[in-house]
């Protein structure tokens, strides 16, 4: 399999503003630094699953609305999933 993309769209900033939170306060509630929130919002850092789930709880927003793969990448994954399998065994 090829290299995995690190391009993940983040809508954390929009959800944070909608919730009326500062980056500092969101970081405090989630357990990360303000700078980590800045990087997540800018798309420069992909959070761990635990941090993403905490963000979703604090922001009262489903995690899949906070983060998403680029459409072309998601479509490619779906196409591979739905393609007929050829011979070979699962490891």
Secondary structure, DSSP 8 states (H G I E B T S, - for coil): -------EEE-HHHHHHHHT--HHHHHHHHTS-HHHHHHHHHTS----HHHHHHHHHHHTS-HHHHEEE-HHHHHHHHHHHHS---S----
